[in-house]
Amino acid sequence: MPELNALAAKVLLAAFFLSFVFGAIAQRTHFCTMGALSDAYNMGDTMRLRQWALAAGIAILGFWALAAAGQIDPAKTLYSGNRWIWLSAVVGGALFGFGMVLASGCGSKNLIRLGSGNLKALVVFLVLGISAFATLKGITAVLRVNTVDRVAVDFAAPALLPVGLASVAGLSLPTASLVAALVFGGGLALWALLGRGFRTFDNLLAGLGIGAVIVGAWWVSAHLGHVAEHPQTLEEAFLATNSGRAEALSFVSPIAYTLDWLMFFSDKSKLLTVGIVSVAGVVAGSFVMALVGRDFRWEGFGGTEDVANHLAGGLLMGVGGVTAMGCTIGQGLSGISTLSATSFVAVAGIVLGALAAFRYQIWRIERTA
């Protein structure tokens, strides 16, 4: 299968390039979901929150533009199942949100910090990856499957908002998709762009650039890597994905699969995937940008409590991210771009978890004082 191998290599190379750009932009602009929520909650500053909103808006508009052009099928992504796992999404999201505050950032932010020399991020990377793999296939996976995953709503069609809108409003699916994309994507982008003082180079680069990277990742996975009939299985396939479905950027399960690939490198069944090369790409992009901007510096822990917080944060993010099927990027941008009902619940859970962690930190400071 030389042709398929060559195509898979193209997919991996494109995924690495896009994630490299993601890492470079995030390093340059300080794009960070946890930081955005912290700025808004603690200081009333919404600039980074507007960066995130613009990125999400562009991702939504771009994803559904690709769908309208026939480039991708929204029903065949990782987030388009018929099962609405709302409890897993909210519980997992809350665990992830609380953990990312303790760990000074989400999975992607810690990869960016790792690229700029932060050794605390390396510890988070290892703990997150191990706990995520345990929640995919190990001890916490058994707990997840036997508890929150049992609670779900099964639909006859994919649990996507345009599908629900088409059913309720009596619209055709293309029309409902256009309306939903304009309302959610256009609304988020408009709110961001109308912010006073928002339209600076770095803010626009963060929002437009990262949103475009997510759209590009969808095209690479769902179109470039799509094979209508795999010669071995005679079934439809999406090359170089861990899930076997179309994927965009995400940074919880891919970190687990990265550790698995590194530890079992000699096992020929362990192949590079979009997720694994994306992890490497973000670190590489951040590293290069940190060198260019002279921001690279080694950083370690400040004390025992700092170590404990990062260990606990990595653990919560690994367990929570897998349970919620994604992180601030996986569900927050990639998932939201598909207008998946589960993604909206997961993002709400992440926000609630982060707000609870902010309150916990304030309580700790007041108690110490």
N, C-alpha and C positions, 0 to 999 in steps of 0.2 A: 504493500500500500504506500508507495513512495509519494503519490499525489496527496494522500491524506496526511502523511507525516509532514510534508512541506507546508500544507495548509495550517496544520496545528502549530508549526513553528512560526508562521506569520501571525497567528492569533496571539501566541505568547509574546512575540516581539512587540506587537501593537499594544498589548496590555501593559507590558513593562514601560513602554514609552509614555502611555497615558498616566500611569501611576507615578512615574518620574516627574511629569509635569505637575501632577497633584501635589507631590511632596515639595517641589520647588516653590509653587505658588503659596502653599500653606506656610512654609518657612518664611517666605518674604513678607506675607501680609498678616501673619499671626492668626490665621483662620483657625478657629477652635470652638466647637459647640459648647463645651463646658465653660470656657472663658466668656463666650457670648452670654450664657445664662447668668454667670457670676457678675459680669458687668451690669447687666440689666437689673438683677436682684439687689446687689449690694450698693451700686452707685447710680442706678437710673440711667446708665449709658447704653443705648441700643445700637450703637454702630456695628459691633460684631454680630449682633443678632440680625441686623439687616443684611450683612454679608451672607449669613446662612440662608435667610429668606430669599434673597436674590438667587443664590445657587440652587435652592429647591425649586423656585419658580422656573428658572431656565431649564432645569432637569425635567420638570413636568412637561413644559411646552415642547421641548426637544424630543422627549420620548414619544409623545402622542403625535408629533409631526412625522417621526419615523414610521409610526404605526399607520398613519393616514396615507403615507407614500408607499405602503406595502413592503417596507424594508424589514420590519419585525412583526411578530405576532404577540400581542400583549397577553394572550392566554397561555403562553409557553415559557413564562419566566419563573424564577424561583419563588416569586411572591404571589403568583396567580392561582393558587390552589382553590378548590371548591370549599375547603374547610376553614372556617373563621376561628382561629385559635386565640380568642380574645383574652382568656385568662392567662395563658402562657405569655402573651404579648405584654400584658400590663404588669404581671409579676416579674417576668424576666427584665422588662424595661426598667422597672423601679430598682431592681438589684443592680443593673448596669449603671443607671444614673447615679445612685448613691456611691457605687464603686469608683466611677470616673472622677468624682470630686475628691475622694480620698487619695486617688492615684495621680492627682494633678493633671488629669486629662483622659480622654477616651483612648481607644486602641490606636486610632490613626494619629492622634496627637503624641502619644508615646513613641510611635515609630518616627515621627518628625523630630521629637526631642532626642531620640537615640541617634539620628543622623547628625545632630549638632553637638554630640559629645556627652549627653546626659546619661550617666551610668545608672541612675535610678530608673530610667525608662527601660534599661536592659533587664532589670529585675522584674518590672511589671510585665514586660514581654514574655519572660519565661513563665511566670506564675499564671498570667492570663492564658497562655497557650496550653499549659498542662491542665488547668481547670476547665478550659473549653473542650479539650479532647476527652476529659473524663465525663463531661456533660453530653458529648456526642455519642460516646461508645462505652463509657465506664460506669463507675459507681453512682455518680450524680445523674447519669442518663437514665438509670433504672428508676431513680426517684422522680425525675421529670416525667417520664412516660407514664408512671403509675399515679401521678397526682394531677398537675395542671394541664397536661396534654389531653387528659380524658374529658375535659370540659371544653366543648366547642360547638359551633353551629354549622351544620352541613347544608350547603346550597346546591342547587341543580346546575349552577353555572359558576364561573370564577368569581371570587369575592372581591370584585373591583368596583369602585364607585360608579364608573360609566355604565357598567352592566346593570347595577341596581337602578340608576337613573333612567335608563332606557326602559326598564320594566315598569317602573312606577309612573313615569311621565308619558309612556306610550311613544317614545322616540325611537328612531332607528339607532343602532349602536354607533355608527360613525358620527351621527349628529350629537348623541349623548356624550361621546368621547370628546368632541370639539368643545361642547359647552362646559363640561367638567374641567377640561384642561385650561380653558380660558379663565374660568372662575377661580380655580385654585392656583394654577401657575401664574396667570396674569395678575391675580390679586396679590400674591406674595411678592412678585417682582415690582409691582406698582407701589406697594407699601414701602418696600426697601428704597426705591429710587426717589420717592417723595420726601424722604427723611432729610431734615435740615443738615447741611454739611456732609451728607453721605457721599456725594458724587465726586470723590477723590480718586486718583489713579489706583491706589492700593485697594480701596474698597470695591471698585468696579472690577479690578483684576481678580479679586477673591471671588466675588459673586458670579461674574460672567465666566471666568476661567474655570472654576471648579464645577459649575453647572455644565459647561460644555464638555469637561472631562467625563462626567457621568454619562452624558448623552453619547459621547464617543465610545465609552466602554460598553454601553448597550449595543451599539452598532457592531462592534467587534465580536462580541459574544453571540448575539442573536442573529446576525446577518452574515458576517464574514466567516464565522465558525460554524454556521448551520449546514448540516448535511441531510438532505431529504431522505436518503436511504443508505445507511452505513453498510459497506460490503460484507462485514462479518455478521452483523445482527439483522440486516435487512430492515432496520427500524430507523426512524428519525433520530438524529444525534446533534448535540452541541459540543464541539470539540474542546478538549482541555478544560472542562469544568468539573468541579468536584461533585456537584449535584446532578449532573446530567441534563440540566435545564439551562436556559439563558441566564447569565449572571452579570451584574455590574460590580462596582467596587464595594467591598465589605472587609472588616478587619477584626473579626473574632475567630470564626472557624478557619479562615485562611491562615491565621497565625498558628493555630493548632496543627493544620496540615503542613505548614512550613517546618515546624519542629519534627513532625513525623517523617517528612522527607529527608531532613538533615540526619536524623538518628538511624534511618533505615535506607541510607543512600545506595548501598550495594544491592538492595532488593530491587530487581528490575521491574517489578510491578508498581513501584513508587515513581510515578511520572510527574513532571512539572505540570502545574495547572495555572489558570488565570489568577486564582487567588494567591498562590505561592509567589509568582513573579510580581504580583502587585505589591505584596509586602516588601519585597526587595527593592522594587521601583520607588516606593515612597521614601525609604531610608536613603537610597542613593540620591534622589532628587533633593531631599533636605540637606544631605551632606554637601553636595556641590553648591547649593545656594548659600549654605552657612559659610563655606570657604570663600565664595565670591564676596559675600557681604561682611566678611571678617567677624562672623558671629559664632564660629566654632570654638567651644571651650569645654574642658572636662568639668563635670559637676557630679558630686556624690551626695550621700545622705547627710542631713544636718544633725541627726541624733537617733536614739532608739525609737522615739514616737514616730519620727519620719519614716523609718524602716517599716514599723508596724502598719502605718496608714497605707503605704504603697503595697505591702503584701496583701492586706485585706482588700484594697481597691482592685488589685489584679485578680484576686480570687472571685470577687463579686462580679467583675466584668466578664470573666470567662464563663461562669455559670449563667449569669443573667443574659449575656449576649447570645449564647446558643439557645437558651430557653425562649427568648424573644425572636429568634431567627434573624438577629442582626444588631448593629450598633448605631451610633449616631450617623454614620455614613451608610451602612448596609440597609437599615430600615429608614433612617432619617433623610437620606437623599436618594439612594438607589430604589428603596422600597416605595417611598412617597412618590417618586416620579411615575410609578405605575398606577398610582391612586388605589393602592391595595388597602382594604379595610383593616387588615391586620397591622399594616405599617403605621396607620394613624394612631391606633391604640398603643402600639409599642413606643412611638414617639411621646405620646402623652405619659406613659409610664416612666420613660427616661426623664422627662421634665419633672414629674412629681418626685422621683427618687433623688434628683439633683437638688431640688428645693429642700427636701428633708435633710440632705447632707449639709447644705448651707446652714440650716437651723441648728444642726448638731454641732457644727464648727463654732457657731456663735455661742452656743451653750457651753462648749468646752472653754472658750476664751473667758466668758463671764465667770465660770466656776473657778478657773485658775486665778482670776483677778480678785 
